[in-house]
Amino acid sequence: MTVGRAPGKVILFGEHAVVYGRPAIAVPIQQVSAEAEVTDWPEGAAGEVLIEAPDVESRVLLSRARQEDPLARIVRLTLAEVPTTGRQALRLVVRSSIPMASGLGSGAAVSVAVIRALSAHLGHPLLPERQSELAFEGEKLHHGTPSGIDNTVVTFNRPVYFRRGGTPQTLLIQRPFHLVIGDTGHPSPTSVAVGRVRDQWQASRPETEAIFDEIAEVVERARESIAGDPDQLGGLMDENQALLEQLGVSSPELDRLLAAARKAGAAGAKLSGAGLGGNMIAFTAAADMGAVASALHQAGAVGTIATEVAP
Ligand code: PMV
């Protein structure tokens, strides 16, 4: 049996604007992850792959899977990378503790876990750069015009400063800081939020570009703050959130959790990922994490994760 894993992620600053060429900052989240297991499957016909995802009660043969099936697509892309003539049948089982369509990078993490397990099982483990490229192809199925930040951060498993099409840079972190992540329990497909921002951009391009520029400035200040004095990050999260609200991607559930976190002592908070649901993050002193997490639960969060971002 061969196992592949990949972590979840949160975007600290810059989502949406990153699709339009501005920078963004994201960090991996180890408390949640995707895992893929590959075993030989002697009962199967040569070349076949049985793809199972028990979490979503899915069981499908690769030869019968729809072209647009995201798991099958990743399996096909990976198999195309490795010599497979006369290959025996395989069984692939995928599990994930990352909530789906919630801004925590579930799609990218599942793809990377599958690519790792499958290529290693077939004796041709792919380099991280290639893993990320293949996962990026999978991301296109989830939301048409991905920036590439999700597949990058989960593949390289380290905090990144990212710009579309550029080489991702490892983020310099001066000293640890803490986040509480809260899940609204409302899944929100990335494509819907990305589509909403696109509509706004098409309807009023100069105004929307100006918002993206302001977000880019916040990202730059956040990068400096992370490299020096992270205590600025709370205020910067609030600024980024206000700009995301102007893009129309917050939601009543997110707003409720953000208000609860701030009231319980978080220095600042914002949605994370595509928005319109999914998860939010709160910049919180270590001593206040428990209070912020319980306030989030009381305000309706279905799950919270307290985490440290460390050098
Ligand atoms: O997939 P999510 O929900 O984590 O969102 C990704 C961030 C976006 O900027 C909204 C889209 C992208 O491709 O960067």
Boltz pocket constraint, residues with backbone or C-beta under 6 A from the ligand:
constraints:
  - pocket:
      binder: B
      contacts: [[A, 11], [A, 14], [A, 15], [A, 16], [A, 17], [A, 18], [A, 19], [A, 101], [A, 102], [A, 103], [A, 104], [A, 105], [A, 145], [A, 146], [A, 147], [A, 148], [A, 149], [A, 150], [A, 188], [A, 190], [A, 194], [A, 272], [A, 273], [A, 274], [A, 275]]
      max_distance: 6.0
